[in-house]
């Protein structure tokens, strides 16, 4: 009640003040444009301006009302058709992710024209076709996708992925032959190069793959070992070329046991003593079963010396079956049949291998024990 009284009092004071101002000085406003003149008081001009603002607000509201009415009148003729086409994309995606490849691909392709991102429609439709085993239809969808703006790289990668899904490694390499070797492209390309045996290109791309960081380091290490092992094997017929290939490898790779073993096997055909020294140095640095195995197998120019050095080197692992097998081989090469028998039987006691049994059979043949040789051959066949 008190607030209402204060409001009425303020209104009366404002009205009184306005009336006093009107009587004291009504003001004067002159508007002239060309030969036209308009004279009025300040208060009338303010009232006219207020009325003009109200008229403009009313006009804006009327225009909004008219536009909404027109939208309601004209919208029903086109909205259902557009909505239906958009629904095809949604239904197609749902069918695709539920594994209904035929229906999903068909709906995605039909909904591409009205899709906000038609490239996704065509790429998913192509993937659905590949999942059904229809490579020709998938290529057709990719051709449609390639006609869209800024779709070249996406289509290139999807074409490579589809070839990978089909198990066509040569097709993956062909799909990625032209274009940037992006992280996604490298992830597809490296396994395909390994399958097709293009080790030189794979080795050249490995540094880029490590920088990209999209593949596990263990996978890259395995590919690197396979690539350089294959490259070493290709020049194995030429000792000088073999040494040059080995020296061209990064220092960290020349310490990998698998690569050292591969190089030593290739080098032993030309320089057995050098291969033995390489293996002994590597084993002194790091114990590796693969190195020990090669140490026992490669030929040596001085079998007795090679056996003595191997016995000294491998004595640090007296219970290792692979080390004992390698010593048995070296003893056989030196024609030390008694030591060969002892080492091979000790190895067989720790790990049964057909290879060990076959070697023992050979030892007993040289020792003149045909019956034991026969038993070990039968045991080897059973293993």
C-alpha positions in Angstrom: 0.0 0.0 0.0 2.8 2.4 0.9 4.6 1.5 -2.4 1.5 2.3 -4.4 1.1 5.6 -2.7 4.8 6.5 -3.4 4.3 5.6 -7.1 1.2 7.8 -7.4 3.0 10.6 -5.7 5.9 10.4 -8.1 3.6 10.3 -11.1 1.7 13.4 -9.9 5.0 15.2 -9.4 6.2 14.2 -12.9 2.9 15.3 -14.5 3.0 18.6 -12.6 6.6 19.2 -13.6 5.8 18.5 -17.3 2.8 20.8 -17.3 4.9 23.6 -15.7 7.6 23.1 -18.4 5.0 23.2 -21.2 3.6 26.5 -19.9 6.9 28.0 -19.2 8.7 27.2 -22.5 7.1 24.9 -25.1 10.4 24.9 -27.2 10.7 25.3 -30.9 11.7 22.7 -33.6 12.2 23.6 -37.3 12.5 20.9 -40.0 13.3 22.1 -43.5 14.0 20.0 -46.7 14.1 22.0 -49.9 11.1 24.4 -50.0 9.2 22.4 -47.4 9.3 23.6 -43.8 7.8 22.1 -40.7 7.5 24.1 -37.4 6.4 22.6 -34.1 7.1 22.5 -30.4 9.7 20.3 -28.8 7.1 18.4 -26.9 5.0 17.6 -30.0 8.1 16.5 -31.9 9.0 14.1 -29.0 5.5 12.7 -29.0 5.5 12.2 -32.8 8.9 10.4 -32.5 7.5 8.1 -29.9 4.5 7.2 -32.1 6.8 6.5 -35.0 8.9 4.1 -33.0 5.7 2.2 -31.9 4.6 2.0 -35.5 7.9 0.6 -36.6 7.8 -2.1 -33.9 4.3 -3.0 -35.0 5.4 -3.3 -38.6 8.3 -5.6 -37.7 6.0 -7.9 -35.7 3.6 -8.0 -38.7 6.3 -9.0 -41.1 7.4 -11.8 -38.8 3.9 -13.0 -38.5 3.5 -13.0 -42.3 6.7 -14.9 -42.8 5.6 -17.6 -40.4 2.3 -17.9 -42.1 4.0 -18.3 -45.5 6.3 -21.0 -44.1 3.4 -23.0 -42.7 1.5 -22.6 -46.0 4.4 -23.6 -48.3 6.5 -25.9 -46.0 4.3 -29.0 -46.0 4.8 -29.4 -49.8 8.6 -30.0 -49.5 9.5 -30.8 -45.9 8.4 -34.4 -45.8 10.4 -35.3 -48.9 13.6 -33.7 -47.5 13.0 -35.3 -44.1 12.5 -38.7 -45.8 15.8 -38.4 -47.7 17.6 -37.4 -44.5 16.1 -40.4 -42.8 17.7 -42.6 -45.4 21.2 -41.6 -44.2 20.2 -42.2 -40.5 18.6 -45.5 -41.3 21.6 -46.5 -43.5 24.1 -45.7 -40.8 22.1 -47.7 -38.3 21.9 -50.7 -40.6 25.6 -50.4 -41.4 26.7 -50.5 -37.8 24.3 -53.3 -37.1 26.0 -55.3 -39.8 23.2 -55.2 -42.4 25.7 -54.4 -45.2 23.3 -54.7 -48.2 20.5 -52.5 -46.7 23.0 -50.1 -45.1 24.9 -49.5 -48.3 21.8 -49.0 -50.4 20.2 -46.4 -48.0 23.5 -44.6 -47.5 24.0 -44.2 -51.3 20.4 -43.1 -51.8 20.6 -40.5 -49.0 23.9 -39.0 -50.2 22.2 -36.2 -52.3 20.5 -34.8 -49.2 23.2 -35.5 -46.7 25.1 -32.7 -45.0 28.3 -34.7 -45.6 27.8 -36.9 -48.7 31.4 -38.1 -48.7 30.7 -40.1 -45.5 27.7 -41.7 -47.2 29.7 -42.9 -50.2 32.7 -44.0 -48.1 30.5 -46.1 -45.7 28.5 -47.5 -48.7 31.9 -48.6 -50.2 32.9 -50.2 -47.0 29.6 -52.0 -46.7 30.0 -53.3 -50.3 33.5 -54.6 -49.4 32.1 -56.3 -46.3 29.7 -58.1 -48.7 32.6 -59.1 -51.0 31.5 -56.8 -53.8 34.7 -55.0 -54.7 33.2 -53.7 -58.0 30.3 -51.9 -56.3 32.7 -50.5 -53.7 34.9 -49.0 -56.4 31.8 -47.4 -57.9 30.9 -45.7 -54.7 34.5 -44.5 -54.3 34.3 -43.1 -57.8 31.2 -41.1 -56.9 33.0 -39.9 -53.7 36.1 -38.8 -55.6 33.9 -36.4 -57.6 33.1 -34.4 -54.5 35.3 -31.4 -53.5 38.3 -32.1 -51.2 37.7 -35.8 -51.2 40.9 -37.0 -52.9 42.8 -38.1 -49.7 39.8 -39.6 -48.0 39.0 -41.7 -51.1 42.6 -42.7 -51.5 42.9 -44.0 -47.9 39.5 -45.7 -48.0 40.4 -47.5 -51.3 43.6 -48.8 -49.6 41.6 -49.9 -46.5 39.2 -51.8 -48.7 42.0 -53.5 -50.5 43.5 -54.5 -47.1 40.1 -55.9 -46.0 40.1 -58.0 -49.2 43.6 -59.3 -48.4 45.0 -57.7 -51.6 48.3 -56.3 -50.4 49.5 -55.4 -53.9 46.2 -53.4 -54.2 47.0 -51.5 -51.0 50.4 -50.5 -52.4 48.9 -49.5 -55.7 46.2 -47.4 -54.0 48.8 -45.5 -52.0 51.3 -45.2 -54.8 50.4 -41.5 -55.5 49.9 -39.0 -52.7 51.3 -37.9 -49.4 52.5 -40.6 -47.0 50.5 -39.5 -44.0 50.4 -41.4 -40.7 47.2 -43.2 -41.8 48.8 -44.1 -45.1 51.9 -45.4 -43.4 49.9 -47.6 -41.1 48.3 -49.2 -44.1 51.4 -49.2 -46.4 54.1 -50.8 -44.2 52.3 -54.1 -43.6 51.4 -54.3 -47.3 55.1 -53.7 -48.3 56.2 -56.4 -45.9 53.7 -58.8 -47.5 54.8 -57.9 -51.0 58.5 -58.1 -50.1 59.3 -54.5 -51.0 61.8 -54.3 -48.2 63.8 -51.4 -49.7 60.8 -49.0 -49.7 59.7 -50.3 -46.3 63.1 -49.5 -44.8 63.1 -46.0 -46.4 59.6 -45.3 -44.8 60.4 -46.6 -41.3 61.9 -43.2 -40.0 58.7 -41.4 -41.1 56.6 -44.1 -39.4 58.6 -43.7 -36.1 58.1 -39.9 -36.2 54.4 -40.3 -36.9 53.9 -42.5 -33.8 50.8 -44.2 -35.1 52.2 -47.8 -34.9 53.6 -49.6 -31.8 57.4 -49.4 -31.5 57.5 -53.2 -31.1 55.7 -53.6 -34.5 58.1 -51.2 -36.1 61.1 -52.9 -34.6 59.9 -56.3 -36.0 59.4 -54.8 -39.5 62.8 -53.1 -39.3 64.5 -56.4 -38.5 62.7 -58.2 -41.3 63.5 -55.5 -43.8 67.2 -55.2 -43.1 67.5 -59.0 -42.7 66.0 -59.4 -46.2 68.3 -56.7 -47.6 71.3 -58.4 -46.2 70.2 -61.7 -47.6 70.0 -60.3 -51.1 73.7 -59.4 -51.2 74.9 -62.5 -49.5 76.6 -63.9 -52.6 79.2 -61.0 -52.6 81.3 -60.7 -49.5 82.3 -57.1 -50.1 78.7 -56.0 -50.9 77.6 -57.9 -47.8 80.0 -55.9 -45.6 79.0 -52.6 -47.2 75.3 -53.4 -46.6 76.1 -54.2 -42.9 78.2 -51.1 -42.4 75.4 -48.9 -43.9 73.0 -49.9 -41.2 72.6 -47.6 -38.2 74.7 -48.5 -35.2 71.7 -49.4 -33.1 70.5 -51.9 -35.7 74.0 -53.6 -35.8 73.4 -54.5 -32.2 70.1 -56.3 -32.7 70.7 -60.0 -32.1 68.4 -61.1 -35.0 70.2 -59.0 -37.5 73.7 -60.0 -36.1 72.6 -63.6 -36.5 71.4 -63.1 -40.0 74.5 -61.2 -41.1 76.8 -63.9 -39.4 75.1 -66.7 -41.3 75.5 -64.8 -44.6 79.1 -63.8 -43.8 80.1 -67.4 -42.8 79.9 -68.5 -46.4 82.9 -66.2 -47.2 84.7 -65.6 -43.9 83.9 -68.1 -41.2 86.5 -66.7 -38.7 85.1 -63.2 -39.1 81.6 -64.5 -38.5 82.6 -66.3 -35.4 84.3 -63.2 -34.0 81.2 -61.2 -34.7 79.0 -63.6 -32.8 81.4 -63.9 -29.9 81.5 -60.1 -29.5 77.7 -59.9 -29.7 77.3 -62.6 -27.1 79.8 -61.0 -24.8 77.7 -57.8 -25.0 74.2 -59.5 -24.8 73.1 -63.1 -24.3 70.8 -64.3 -27.1 69.5 -67.7 -27.9 69.4 -66.9 -31.7 73.1 -65.9 -31.6 74.0 -69.0 -29.7 72.2 -71.2 -32.2 74.1 -69.6 -35.1 77.4 -69.9 -33.2 76.9 -73.6 -33.2 76.0 -74.0 -36.8 78.3 -71.8 -38.9 81.5 -73.5 -40.3 84.8 -72.4 -38.9 88.3 -72.7 -40.5 89.8 -74.2 -37.3 87.1 -76.5 -35.7 89.2 -77.3 -32.6 89.9 -73.6 -31.9 86.3 -72.7 -32.5 85.1 -75.4 -30.1 87.5 -74.3 -27.4 86.4 -70.6 -27.7 82.7 -71.6 -27.8 83.2 -73.8 -24.7 84.8 -70.9 -22.8 82.1 -68.4 -23.9 79.1 -70.6 -23.2 80.4 -72.0 -19.9 78.5 -69.1 -18.2 75.3 -70.8 -19.0 75.8 -74.5 -18.2 72.1 -75.3 -17.9 70.9 -73.6 -21.1 69.6 -76.2 -23.5 70.4 -74.1 -26.6 74.0 -73.4 -25.4 74.5 -77.1 -24.8 73.2 -77.9 -28.2 75.5 -75.4 -29.8 78.5 -76.9 -27.9 77.5 -80.3 -29.1 77.5 -79.1 -32.7 80.9 -77.5 -32.3 82.3 -80.7 -30.8 80.9 -82.7 -33.7 82.6 -80.3 -36.1 85.9 -80.9 -34.3 85.2 -84.7 -34.4 85.2 -84.8 -30.6 82.5 -87.5 -30.4 82.6 -88.0 -26.6 82.2 -84.4 -25.8 79.5 -84.1 -28.5 77.6 -86.9 -26.9 77.8 -85.5 -23.4 76.7 -82.0 -24.5 73.9 -83.2 -26.6 72.5 -85.6 -24.0 72.7 -82.8 -21.4 70.7 -80.5 -23.8 68.2 -83.2 -24.5 67.6 -83.7 -20.8 66.7 -80.1 -20.4 64.6 -79.7 -23.6 63.4 -82.5 -25.9 64.1 -81.5 -29.5 64.0 -83.7 -32.6 67.1 -81.8 -33.8 69.0 -82.9 -30.8 68.0 -86.5 -31.2 69.0 -86.5 -34.8 72.5 -85.1 -33.9 72.9 -87.8 -31.2 72.0 -90.5 -33.8 74.9 -89.1 -36.0 77.3 -89.2 -33.0 76.5 -92.8 -32.2 76.9 -93.8 -35.8 80.4 -92.3 -35.7 81.0 -94.1 -32.4 79.9 -97.4 -33.9 76.7 -97.9 -31.8 74.1 -98.5 -34.5 71.4 -99.6 -32.1 71.5 -96.4 -30.1 71.7 -94.4 -33.3 68.5 -96.2 -34.5 66.7 -95.4 -31.2 67.5 -91.7 -31.3 66.3 -91.5 -34.9 63.0 -93.1 -33.9 62.8 -90.6 -31.0 63.5 -87.8 -33.4 60.7 -89.0 -35.7 58.3 -89.2 -32.8 59.1 -85.7 -31.7 
